[in-house]
Amino acid sequence: MSIWKDVIPSRDQLYKAKRDALLREAVNAFNQRGFHGTSMEDIGKSLGVTKASLYYYFPNKQSLLAAAFEHVLEVAFESLEKAKLHPGTGFEKLQLTIRGYLESTLSELSRCVILAEEQALQPKQRAPIVAKRDRFEAELRELVCEGMADGSIIACDPKLAIFAIFGAVNWVPKWFSNEGNWDSKQLAYAMSELICRSIAAAPAPALARDVSAL
């Protein structure tokens, strides 16, 4: 039975909305100032609440970071699974994965965080996240191998290729702003073309010159 015809948010909905707002603000701060350069007090001030009130949603700063990593990896696997359903080449599937990953993580509700911050996590938090990240990277390497087998990707070291590609991809949140001339969809399209071109067997003769027109 609905209460107030679902016009008024429930307690659980309010809790989730506040938790999400806190997580987004924390990630923005981590991306701008770094994990160690951001305090819970800083995050509280930016949200207009006390530091003590934040602990109702997350017990400490490490748990905020762990939640951000979990979200990033969830988005990563969703993008991968969707791309793998595509009937195209290994190169096309890799490009679609990167495009979907960037588009989702750079959206207005982004919780994307630079993955280099993993060392800030406590060992118990870090182990499952690293294992999941390694599994994702392994599947990306399989796409590179698929691309080499079908001729869409040049001969290369799949591990090095993925390290290089995602090294660039995961740095994007450091400089991208939704307040700029490009939205997340436009940038995701252009970046996926630019980054994947380095291993394409038949690289495009040109890239988008005006991303805002995409």
Secondary structure, 3 states (H helix, E strand, C coil): CCCHHHCCCCHHHHHHHHHHHHHHHHHHHHHHHCCCCCCHHHHHHHHCCCHHHHCCCCCCHHHHHHHHHHHHHHHHHHHHHHHHCCCCCHHHHHHHHHHHHHHHHCCCCCCCCCHHHHHHCCHHHHHHHHHHHHHHHHHHHHHHHHHHHHCCECCCCHHHHHHHHHHHHCCHHHHCCCCCCCCHHHHHHHHHHHHHHHHECCCCCCCCCCHHHC
